[in-house]
Amino acid sequence: MSLPEDMPRLIQIENGDRLASTFSQVEMKRRLDGVRAHMAEANLDAVLFTSYHNVNYHADFLYCAFGRSFGVLVTQDRSTLISANIDGGQPWRRNPDNVVYTDWQRDNFIEAVRDLAGHPKRLGVEFDFVSLDIKAKLEAALPGVELIDVAAAAMRRRMIKSAEEIALIKNGTRTADIGGAACVEATAEDVPEFEVANHATQAMISEIARLYPDGELRDTWTWFQSGINTDGAHNPVTSRKVQKGDILSLNCFPMIAGYYTALERTLFFDHASDRHLQLWNINCEVHRRGLELIRPGVRCCDIALELNEIYRSHDILDRRTFGYGHSFGVLSHYYGREAGLELREDIDTVLQPGMVVSMEPMIMIPEGQPGAGGYREHDILVLTEDGAENITGFPFGPEKNIITG
């Protein structure tokens, strides 16, 4: 059987009415202007974004890959979303400049890139999101092309948030606070983790639907961990039932248009042992100092180094499990973050107004030792001209977060 070469490789699906954009046309132009300025500076003929975060950031469309490629092809006079036929008219409803590739022939995604890019000599791509297979196919389809990495430059632009982005992030943090209150409401003896998590997630989805009635409701979730399950920041929800004296981790993650925010808190149910309280208070001491250190002009590495000394003074530095915080914006548990803006010893990025970062110290004491469990607090801060605004409202520490019931 021969391939159906008579069937179209590229089509358009203008189905239904356009959806309300997450951001204004002025905001989306600002983003594309940044790409084009970099293209001119780096002598690029076109840029192909293929990552979840950059496609969403530049086209207001968060794709579901399911083994297929998606992209945004940017030239100096056009920006086009490339989507797969399986998604129907949804990509066009979110972004009117849209080309759809079909499954009738192999590598029609590459055909779309070639059709839109023409004959580029220098094509910008994301080296951290282009597989060796796609790289080889691009080079074969575009003879003589030189592929140039644009991932780091795009990341640096995304680090500085606009007023519209910050407004959306603030709505996310308020939604996370609602999820946190729902977690506390649902926590009781012998209630399994998943029931607490489901209650919180539903509360957050309902709030996002209220705030954005024309938006997409996807990817909001909760990790509610108890006992030994608190030892990792990303441990999944289980059917373990909450018991008196349990250490608990509350982790609420609302997603609005691909913008992830978070609320993470240490809790105890009914009571906490003396050693648990001691360790919890140490972690809160680090958290409070970290909130004070987040200011414009401060290097990420210097924050980490100073906070290390607090843990060292209590002889538990070796119980720290990861960096002290990271950037917020277009990111997710399945497609990464702005790695150049993490509060770690090996990151020398200087904090600037418009950046949005977390403070989230964590220590873990192994099972069988006094005070066993994972302790983590998490607030989100917006860098301003002369300081930082903490936009997380949920309280932290033993005075507020020992749940009785």
N, C-alpha and C positions, 0 to 999 in steps of 0.2 A: 504494500500500500504506500503510495506517495504522500508526502506532506501536502496539505491543502494550500498551495502557494497562491491560489486565486482569492483567498480570504484576506481581509485587510490586516495589516500589521499594527497600524495606529488609527485610532478613532477618537471621537469626542462624544461624551454622554452628558447632554445638558437636560437633566431630568428633574422636574420640580422647580421650586422657588429657591433662590439664594438664601442662605442662612445668615443671620446676623454675625458679623465678625467679632472675634474676641477683643481685638484692638482696633483703633481708628486707622484710617488710611494714612494719616500723617505719621503714626507710629510705625506702620509697616514700611512706608517709604524711608523713614529714618534707618531702619535695619538694612534695607537694600542699598541705600546710599553708602552705608559703611562697607558693604561688600564691594561696591563699584569703586570706591576710593582705594581699597586695597588692591583691586584688580589693576587699576592704573599705576599704582606704586610698584607692584610686582610684575608688571607687563604681562598680565594674563588676558587671554582672549575670551575666556569663559570660566565659570566655576560650577562644578557639579557637587551639590550637597547630597549625601545619601544616608546620614545618620538620623535616628529618630528626633534627636534634639534640634539639629539644624534644619531639617525639613519642617518641623513644627514651628521653629522660631521664624523662619523666613517665608512660610506659606500658610500658617495657621491651620495646619492639617497634621494630626497625629496618626500615623499609619499603623496598621496591624500587619506585620510582614508575612507571617505564615509561609516562609520559604521563598517569598518574592522580593524583588528589589523595588524601591521607591526613590524618588529624587526630586530635587529642585535644580533646574539649569538656569543660571544667571548669566546674561550678557549685559553689555552697557545699555541696551535699549529694551530688554525684555527679561521677565522672570517667569518660568513655566514649571508648574507642578506636574511631575510624571507619576502616574498611578496605574494600577493594574485593573484589568477589566472586571475582576471578581468584586471590586468595591463599587461597581455601578456608578451612580451619579453623585454619591456622597462627597468625593474629592472636589468636584466642580461646584457643588453647593457651598463648600467652604472657601474655594479659591477659583475665580472664574477663568484664569489663564491656566488651563489644564489639558494635558494630552494623556490619553489612555492607551496603553499597549495591550494587545490581545495575547491569547495563548495559542493562536493558530500556528505560529512558527516559533522555533526556539530563538531565544536571545532578542526578543522584540524590545525589551528594555534598552538594550544597547543600541538598537535601531532608533529608538526615540532620542537617545542622547546624540547620536550622529546627525539625525534630522535637525535637531535644534541647535547644535553647536557648530554645524558647518564643517570647516576645515581648520580647527584651532591648532596653532603651533605650541601654545602653552595652555594647559587645562588645569585649573585648580581642583583638587580632590582632597578628601579627608583620609590621610594615610592610616589613621587609627580606626577607620570604618570601611575601608575598601579591601576586600579579600584578594588573595593572589589570583583567584579565578577571574574576578571582575576586572582587576588590573590588566591581566593578559588580554581579555576581550576588548577592553577600551583601546589598548595599544594596537590590536589587530584591526579594529574598526576605524581608527583614526591614524593612518600611517604617518609616521614622523612626529607624532605628538610627544611633548614632554609633560609628564604629570608632576605637578608642583603641590606640595602640602599646604593646605589652608586651614587645617584644623586648629592649630594653636592660635592663629590670628583671629579666627571666628570665636574661639573661647574667650580671648581677651576682650573682644567687643561685648560678648554676652555678660561679662562680669559686672559691667556698669548698667544698672537697671534704670529704665525710664520711669517717669511719674506714673504712667499707666500700669507698668509692670508692678511697681511697688503697691499701688492700690489693690491689684489683684492678689498679691502675696499677703497683704494685710487681711483681706477677706478669707484667705486660706488659713491664716493663723487663728482668726476668730472661730472659724469652723472647727479647727483642731481642738480648741478649748471646749467647744460644745461636745465633741467626741470624748474628751477627757471626763467631763461631767457625767456623760452617759456610762462610761466605764465604771466610775465610782458607784453610780446608781445601781448597776447590775451586779456588782460584786457582793457575794454572800457565801457563807460556808456551803461546801459541796456543789457549788455552781461551776460547771466546766469552763475552761478558758474560752472555748469557741462561742459559748453563749454570750459571754461578756463582750467579746470582740464583735459579734454580729450586731449586738445592741448599739455599740458605739458607731459602727460603720453605717448602719441605717440612719442614725441621727445625723451624721455628717452628710450623707447623700441627700437627705431631705433638705438640709440647709443649703447645699450647693444648688439644688433645684429651685429653691426660693430665690437665691441671689442671682442665678443665671437661668431664667426660665427657657431661654432659647439655646442653652449650652448642651454639650454632650456629658453624660453621666457615666464615667468609666474610671477604673483603676484606683478608686478610693478604697483604703483598707485599714485594718487594725491588727497589730500584733499585741496580744495580751498574754504575758508570760507569768508563770508562777513557779516558785521553788527552784529546782535545778534548771528549769527552762529559761531562767533569767540570765544564764551565764554568757549568752551570745546576744549581740545587738539585733541580729536578724533571724533568730530562732522562730520557726513557724508555730502557729497556734495548734494546740493539741486538745484532747478531751480530758486532760488532767483536771481534777476538781480542787478548788481553792480550800485550804485548811487554815485553821487558826495558827497564827505565828508565821504564815508564809510571807516571804519577800515576793513582791509583785513588780512587774515592769509594764507600764502603760505606754503604748506607742500608737498614736493616732496619726494617720497620713491621708489627709484630703488631697485630691488631685483636681485641679481646675484648669482645663485646656492645656494639659501637659505640665502645668506648674505645680510642683509638689511642695507641700509644707509639712511640718511635723510638730508634734508635741510628745515628749518622752519624759516620763516621771518614774521615780522609785516610790513604791507604796508598800505598806504592810497591812495585812489583815488581822485585826483584833489587837495584836501586840507585837513588839519587837524586843529581842533580847538585848542585854547591855552591849554586847560586842557588835551586834547589828546596828544599834544606835550610834555607837562610836564611829564605825566605818561610814555610815550614812552621813553623819555630820562632817567628817573629813571631806567626803566628796562634795558636799554642799559648800564647804569652805573654798574648795578649788573652783566650784561653779561661780560663786559670788565674785571671787577675784578675777576670774576670766571675763565676767560681764563688765567689770571695771576697765579691763585692759583693751577692750575692743573700741578703738578710736582711730580717726584718720591719721596717717603718717606712721603707724606702727606696723612693723613687719610680722608676718604670720609666724615665722620661726621664733621670734623673740617672745611672743605670747606663750608658745609651747614650752620654751626653755624656762620661763619664770614659773609657770604652773607646775612643771616637773619638780621644782624645789619644794613646793608645799607637800607633794606626795613623798618626796625624799625625806623631809623632816619627820614624817610619821612612819618611815621605813616601809612604805608600801608602793614605791614607784614601780616595782616589778609587777604589780597587779594591774597597772594601766594596760588597756587592750587595744586602743587605736588613737587617732589624732583627736584634737580638742574641738573640731568643728569644721564646717565647710560652707561653700557658697550655696545659695538657693536661687531658683529660677526654673528654667526648663530642664528638669532632671527627673529621674525615676529609679526605682529599685531594679529595673531591667534595662535601662539604657544610660546609666552613668551620670556624671556631673562635671562641673568645671574644676578639673584637677589642679589647676594652678592657683586656686584660692582655697586651700585647706590649711587649717591651723596645725601645722606639723613642723618638726625641727628641720626638715629639708626643703621647705618652701619659703623663699625670701620675698614673695609678693608684698608690696606695701598697701595697706588698706586705704581706700579712697571713698569720698562721698558717693553715694549711689550704689555701693556694694551692699549685698545682703548676706549675712553669715550667721551660722549657729555657734553657740557655745554649748558643748555637750561632753563633759568629762565622764569617763566610765572606768570603774575598777571591777575586777572579778576575783572572788575568793572561792577556791575549789570546794566541792562537796566534802564533808567530813571535817572541815576546819571551822572553828568558831566564826560566826558571822558569814557563813557560806552564802553565795549568791552574787548576782550582778547588780551594780548600783549605777544609775545613769540619770542625769538631769539634762534638759535640752530647752534652750530658749533661742528665738530668732531675733536678730537685731538688724536694723537698717542704719547704715553709716550716713551721717549728716555732715554738714560743713564743719561743725565744731564738736561732734561727739557721736553718740549712737542712740537710737530709739529702740527700746525693747518692746516688741509688738506681741509677745506672748503674755497672756494674762493668767494662766493657770498657776496656782501657788506651788511651791516646792518645799521639801523638808519635813522633819518629824512633827513639827507643830501642826501641820495641816493634813498630812497624808498617811496617817494611820487610820484605816477604815474600820469603824465599828458597826456591827449589825447582827 
